[in-house]
């Protein structure tokens, strides 16, 4: 039982700390290079907007003021299925060159994007959402790495606008952590993930995923890597957005994302680059292992319970055998961790102490969403038709 306990603990530590540290150290063995285009390409900014009447005008104002030659920037809004005023608001921007792609039927985000791609004129297409705003030079930084012919896609940094709530602080810390991993991965070989709010690809490489795909950004990144292209992460390309309105809304959002992760895992045979062990290790460690963390955490708790009620002989090495008093200490620590998570959900506190105490809540909620995501993946017949959350 002690073996199961330590295997579970080791898996969690490797997933959250071991892999990031390993990829960071290995990346230091390679020189840092940043390719930069000599001439700015024609770009299409494709904004997916399903029922986004509250923010679409602000998003278009933001897009029209970006520091990129206007004659080289095409803006398309894919608003298929929107039942609010989103299409009408977008039409008000048509005199400024904004293109609306809209049909009343709702077939999912990927179907809307694929249909809008037929209108795209850019050499580079940037996929964006309506609720995130770009830094003025974001597009220039996104297109710069295409000077390297092996780069098939680029992605930028997702920054959370902190509003004093512990949720925004924890989410902001998470994306800084992700940024560190992505920078190391890019320097080592290729970034293995992208934020759907800021993902660019060479138009000629776009292959429309099936409509049922939930995480279109993950699928496209994996497909490009499988075909031998690099995905380049450039943190200087920044986008900003607010976090979900509540922890419950954040669980709903992460449930959908994790359902998409399980969907991608089910397609691993045709998406993973089995002929490139280094990249395969990165993709599995970064994007697959996290989906198993909630099950491993449960294994650590149950095996600890077993060792508490049926302790190992005291003649063994007490620490590694999880014998008394370590079986009690480890169980108490796990109880404290889950207790803080419950308190964080029931009584969200503000201030520095509140931010610190919310970390267990954030981790537990994220892994709860992973369990719900698996259930959604197994039972939802239309996972691509997702529900918007409040922000």
Long-range contacts (C-beta under 8 A, 24 or more apart in sequence): 1-303, 1-306, 1-307, 1-310, 1-312, 1-322, 2-303, 2-307, 2-312, 2-320, 2-321, 2-322, 4-299, 4-303, 5-299, 5-300, 5-303, 5-304, 5-307, 5-322, 5-330, 6-320, 6-322, 7-299, 8-296, 8-297, 8-299, 8-300, 8-303, 9-300, 11-289, 11-292, 11-293, 11-296, 12-293, 12-296, 12-297, 12-300, 14-285, 14-289, 15-285, 15-289, 15-290, 15-293, 16-293, 19-181, 19-285, 19-286, 19-289, 20-177, 20-180, 20-181, 20-184, 23-181, 23-184, 23-185, 23-188, 23-282, 23-285, 23-286, 24-180, 24-181, 24-184, 26-184, 26-188, 27-183, 27-184, 27-185, 27-187, 27-188, 30-187, 30-188, 32-187, 34-144, 34-145, 34-234, 35-144, 35-145, 35-146, 35-147, 35-148, 35-151, 36-144, 36-145, 36-147, 37-143, 37-144, 37-146, 37-147, 38-147, 40-68, 40-69, 40-72, 40-140, 40-143, 41-72, 41-122, 41-123, 41-124, 41-143, 41-146, 42-72, 42-73, 42-74, 42-121, 42-122, 42-123, 42-124, 43-68, 43-72, 43-73, 43-74, 43-122, 43-123, 43-124, 43-125, 43-126, 43-139, 43-143, 43-200, 44-74, 44-75, 44-76, 44-120, 44-121, 44-122, 44-124, 44-125, 44-126, 44-203, 45-73, 45-74, 45-75, 45-76, 45-126, 45-128, 45-139, 46-76, 46-78, 46-113, 46-116, 46-117, 46-120, 46-125, 46-126, 46-127, 46-128, 47-75, 47-76, 47-77, 47-78, 47-128, 47-129, 47-130, 48-78, 48-109, 48-112, 48-113, 48-127, 48-128, 48-129, 48-130, 49-77, 49-78, 49-79, 49-82, 49-86, 49-90, 49-129, 49-130, 50-79, 50-80, 50-81, 50-82, 50-86, 50-106, 50-109, 50-112, 50-388, 51-82, 51-83, 51-84, 51-86, 51-388, 52-79, 52-82, 52-84, 52-86, 52-130, 52-131, 53-84, 53-85, 53-86, 53-89, 55-130, 55-131, 56-86, 56-89, 56-90, 56-130, 57-89, 57-92, 57-93, 58-133, 59-128, 59-130, 59-131, 59-132, 59-133, 60-90, 60-93, 60-98, 62-133, 62-134, 63-134, 64-93, 64-96, 64-98, 65-136, 66-134, 66-136, 66-137, 66-138, 66-139, 67-136, 67-137, 67-139, 67-140, 68-139, 68-140, 70-97, 73-139, 74-99, 74-120, 74-121, 74-122, 75-99, 76-100, 76-101, 76-116, 76-119, 76-120, 77-101, 77-102, 77-130, 78-102, 78-112, 78-113, 78-115, 78-116, 79-112, 80-105, 80-106, 80-107, 80-111, 80-112, 80-115, 81-105, 81-106, 81-107, 81-112, 106-385, 107-211, 108-211, 108-212, 108-382, 108-384, 108-385, 109-216, 109-384, 109-386, 110-208, 110-209, 110-210, 110-211, 110-213, 110-216, 110-384, 111-211, 111-384, 113-216, 114-208, 114-211, 117-203, 117-206, 117-208, 120-203, 122-203, 123-202, 123-203, 123-204, 124-200, 124-201, 124-202, 124-203, 125-200, 125-201, 125-203, 125-206, 126-198, 126-199, 126-200, 127-196, 127-198, 127-199, 127-200, 127-201, 127-216, 127-217, 128-197, 128-198, 128-239, 129-196, 129-197, 129-241, 131-197, 131-241, 131-242, 131-391, 132-158, 132-197, 132-198, 132-239, 132-240, 132-241, 133-239, 133-240, 133-241, 134-198, 134-237, 134-238, 134-239, 134-240, 135-237, 135-238, 135-239, 135-240, 137-236, 137-237, 138-198, 138-237, 138-238, 138-239, 139-237, 141-234, 141-236, 141-237, 142-198, 142-200, 142-234, 142-237, 143-200, 144-234, 145-232, 145-234, 146-202, 148-230, 148-232, 150-228, 150-229, 150-230, 151-229, 151-230, 151-231, 151-232, 152-201, 152-202, 152-205, 152-224, 152-227, 152-229, 152-230, 152-231, 153-194, 153-199, 153-200, 153-201, 153-202, 153-205, 153-220, 153-221, 153-224, 153-229, 153-231, 153-232, 154-199, 154-200, 154-231, 154-232, 154-233, 154-234, 154-237, 155-182, 155-191, 155-193, 155-194, 155-195, 155-198, 155-199, 155-200, 155-221, 155-231, 155-232, 155-233, 155-234, 155-237, 156-195, 156-198, 156-233, 156-234, 156-235, 156-236, 156-237, 156-238, 156-239, 157-195, 157-198, 157-235, 157-236, 157-237, 157-238, 157-239, 158-195, 158-197, 158-198, 158-239, 158-241, 159-238, 159-239, 159-240, 159-241, 160-240, 160-241, 160-242, 160-243, 161-240, 161-241, 161-242, 161-243, 163-242, 163-243, 164-350, 165-243, 165-348, 165-350, 166-344, 166-348, 166-349, 166-350, 166-354, 166-355, 166-357, 166-358, 166-361, 166-362, 167-243, 167-244, 167-246, 167-247, 167-250, 167-348, 167-358, 167-362, 168-242, 168-243, 169-355, 169-358, 170-355, 170-358, 170-359, 170-361, 170-362, 171-243, 171-250, 171-362, 172-243, 173-359, 174-362, 179-233, 179-235, 181-286, 182-233, 182-235, 183-233, 183-235, 185-233, 185-282, 185-286, 186-230, 186-231, 186-232, 186-233, 188-278, 188-282, 189-230, 189-278, 189-279, 189-282, 190-225, 190-229, 190-230, 190-231, 190-232, 190-279, 190-282, 191-221, 191-230, 191-231, 191-232, 191-233, 192-221, 192-225, 192-231, 192-279, 192-282, 192-283, 192-286, 192-287, 193-217, 193-218, 193-221, 193-231, 193-286, 193-287, 194-218, 194-220, 194-221, 194-231, 194-233, 195-239, 197-239, 197-241, 198-237, 198-239, 205-229, 211-384, 212-263, 212-382, 212-383, 212-384, 213-260, 213-263, 213-384, 214-256, 214-257, 214-259, 214-260, 214-263, 214-383, 214-384, 214-386, 215-257, 215-260, 215-261, 215-263, 215-264, 218-260, 218-261, 218-264, 218-287, 219-264, 219-267, 219-271, 222-264, 222-271, 222-272, 222-283, 223-271, 225-273, 225-279, 225-283, 226-270, 226-271, 226-272, 226-273, 228-273, 241-391, 242-391, 243-391, 244-389, 244-390, 244-391, 245-389, 245-390, 245-391, 246-390, 247-345, 247-348, 247-361, 247-365, 249-389, 249-390, 249-391, 250-365, 250-369, 250-389, 251-365, 251-368, 251-369, 251-372, 252-369, 252-387, 252-389, 253-369, 253-389, 254-365, 254-366, 254-369, 254-370, 254-373, 255-369, 255-372, 255-373, 255-376, 256-373, 256-376, 256-383, 256-386, 256-387, 257-369, 257-373, 258-291, 258-369, 258-370, 258-372, 258-373, 258-374, 258-376, 258-377, 259-373, 259-374, 259-376, 259-377, 259-380, 259-383, 260-373, 260-383, 261-287, 261-288, 261-290, 261-291, 261-373, 262-291, 262-373, 262-374, 262-377, 263-377, 263-383, 265-291, 266-377, 290-370, 291-370, 291-373, 291-374, 293-367, 293-370, 294-367, 294-368, 294-370, 294-371, 297-367, 300-334, 301-334, 304-330, 304-331, 304-334, 305-331, 337-364, 338-364, 341-365
